[in-house]
Amino acid sequence: MKTKKILAVPALITALLICILALSAEVSAVSTPKKKSISLDKSSIELYESETFTLTPSVTGFKKCTIQWSSSDKTVASVKKGGVVTALKEGSADITVKIKGTDLKAVCHVSVVQKDPDPNDHQTVTIDGKTYFLSFEDSFDGDSLDETKWERGPEWKRQDLNNYWDDSMSYLDGEGNLIIETSYDEENDRFLSGAVRTKGKFEQAYGYFEIRCTVNTVPGYWTAFWLMGESVADETDGGRNGTEIDIMETPFFREKKVQNTLNWDGYGYRHKSSGNVSKADVYDGEYHTFALLWTESEYVFYIDGEESWRTEAAEAKGTCQVPLYVKISAETGSWTGAPDPADLPNFMKIDYVRVYK
């Protein structure tokens, strides 16, 4: 019996040591607090304009705390409660999350890039920082001219040479183009050319007007994309109550130039005009764009996206204030002289016309 008692002592001592060690570990855990920190699940992200992303923070060492979000450039990327980041424009910004009342923070670098434009999405355009919305469009699909948008002619003599607008000279080619043809009528010894207009079907004051087309590839006549209205004949208030706006005229085949022109106060002895001629080799049979931004304070003309003329139209007492309709035409005149019949027929091909408001 004595031997059993002696043998039990080491076991008792071992048990006591285990209890002491366990208590020591618990005390150590209580007395050593966890390190306080905050982090984000992403240190950098790349977003397209208008895209959103939610950052997730991770906080340690706090039973309760308040976190705050901020952006180094709110015009590039904004952030809302919950870490929702919205990409606004091309650029970069740092999104910071911070624990209120401390210096603890985490940062995510955001790069915002432009999304590749959808070539089929042309419902809006942004010009000089302002967005305009599509109000008129024709891409000339099908086999016949859309007469809800256009009318031909009228069939009358043009300028001072033997040239007539003729309905047969404006038609669709079935391949997505409006054709404005110029031909020589040998039987009647005269030149025929095409013209279409939106008179009574579509008229608009102010906005962005654009055509994509080819122009004449021979000398002796010119093509034009222009705006017109009945009130242009009024001679009482300069161009404000009516201005013929020639967005594009191509009489300068040999000089490789394009003209923009304003005409007002009718076409009699009171007629006035001002214009601009720009170097532009567009007589190559390829498609080019010609456009006008018309605002309450100025006209801005463009060739292939490049500004060619900007004017406040001071000579006309300011820009036109009334709606105008769209015209596309070809004609001859002493301005260019007559074309060589051997060079004809020649064609202006229009891919589309778009107007934005």
Steps between C-alpha positions, in 0.01 A plus 500: 500500500783747580651438160179605320487833689861580405432423133192733491699812594672556158165468319348760730789737439466456121131582513567813700765615252258454208237711677754775572616507139140520370416789734817677396406472131152643568645794693750564219222498239293748698790731576629514134243685282467431126679748269260764364487539119283560194554368148319475167442199281650688201805727489433607139219466247432611142149609401329624186321833511159463677596158639464428875691276743452427870810494720487282813688614813636268770542633858686329789560598863170690542176387660330803349619783271386744233661495156515791256543500120657768280628555145808700404319620184121488505479601135680180398358248748250548781438272799188453712430340837558130471802544274309538173741660250365663181733579209411841355764601247838394369780547755612363835400548864579345838207365701579509873321324787585622851404412856353814652706649781817314403778516244420154375406486131520297179521623140386361165632662182227531234581544130209608282519436124268584213290218367550425133208670325229288344504591128124437488427728795462856377200613702702782655804710420702720732626823343686772690412322825122491435299189414255509208233239429409353161197674349522398132681222315502332163750229407340451157437127533261336256428575137295821506527844657307533828240758402392546862838671546594641158362651185685544171569815304324717423577456132615842392793672335795572726754784501604668173600199291279247326455275805173358633411307812332182383317241710665210319840615626433415869444134597621217726754251368373210713834480678429752776567820307301793372634593156501859379595472133621761253458413131494659156168490313629485144154508342413834664858627533482560874643374825280312748573459871321375809369669813301388806366692799305449823276805452169455683618166638786589734620843609709591804663801660832441677681170542761288325457412131723240330534326164734219395548500127725511198513819291557575131811340356513716187509881457222719360228448762466486876316304767344653809354418841302798625217636713225718358169662595229720351592779741843542340324730254410742783716812488405658834712344774829381358559126525319453828163440334643287220846399375597265221776297664724318254665241721702372206551612140762348270567733205878490542592166341832625361598694814388213731301731726157502666280802565259582786260788432228704673240683287230733636270794419352331196649465153434846360708813529496478882658152494802456725737212563814398681703187476816302549716286271707218648769283347356148490574235237164324508465451123638146512180297473527392864246566774549814710292664772384861495321647799363811666445584866237774509441667837332818614836677500708351214547266207782244504582311178689168481669293231582141598467594866738795478372853552517704180318822598351649814298821477260705711337622178537860615448632145160330496411638848550153648401143424169398350218462755242316288477137383657405167470191282780282359605498134746288302572597141734526204511772233709696253548873466747768400665449836645175370427513130329212324636146524631315198214273382762229447559499880135427570310340657661570836356423840471619858439200730343563841543234769291677763358828628460549875367793696522541877322743732 
